[in-house]
Amino acid sequence: MISHTTLTDIRESTKLVETTAKNIEALTVCGYSEDEIISLLWLRQHYQSGGSDRAAVVRYLEFLRYLVMSGQLEA
């Protein structure tokens, strides 16, 4: 967990892959805590920049996203 990082730090960071305030606000509206948002954004950055075994994880995350977007799984 990256507890010392704040949402403000994430908004200002240029290292994260195209993270915008909209993404953070959308996650907040969905009920994610600050720690969960930080973790999700860190994972996004890690896997978009070539994290280990990327393809399998991306497929899994895309499937989870599909379930949430289609209302079959609550966020």
N, C-alpha and C positions, 0 to 999 in steps of 0.2 A: 504494500500500500504506500502511496506517496502522500503522506499526511501533511508534510510541510508545504506542499503546493496548494495554492488557492485558485479559485475560479478566475480571479483577476489575473493571476500569473498565466493561466492557460489562454485567456483572451489576448494577452499581450505577447505570447510566445510566437515566434516565427518558425520554430522548429516543427510544430505540429502541422500535419498535412491538411491544409485548407480548413482549419477549424474556425468557425465563426461564432459570434455571439448567438446567432439563430440556433445552431446545433445545441449549445449549452442551454439556452432557454427552452428548447423543445424537450430536452431530457428532464429539465426541472419541472415542466408542466406535466410530464408523464409520471412524476412522483419519485424520481431518482434522487438520492441524497448527494451531497457534495462529494463525498468519498467515492461513491459509485460512479459519478460522472467523471471524476479524475481517473479512476481505474479504466473505465471504458475508453476514454480519449487516449490514455497511454497505450492500451492494447491496440486501438485503431492505428496509432502511429507506428507501433512496433511491427504489426503485420503488414501495413502498407509499405513499409520500408524494407521488406524482405525477411520477416521473422521466420523462425524455423518451421518447417512443414506447413507452409503458408496455404497451399491449395486446399488441403483437407479442412483446416480451420475456417477458411473463408467460406467454403460450401456450407459448413455447419452453421456459421453465423448468418449467412444469407437465408438458410432455411428457418432459423429462429426469427429473423426479421420478417419473413413471409408470414409466419404464424401470427406474429404480433399485429402486423398490418392488416391481415385478413380477419382479425378478431377471434381467432381460434386459441390464442394464448394471451393472458393478461400480462401487461408490462409490469 
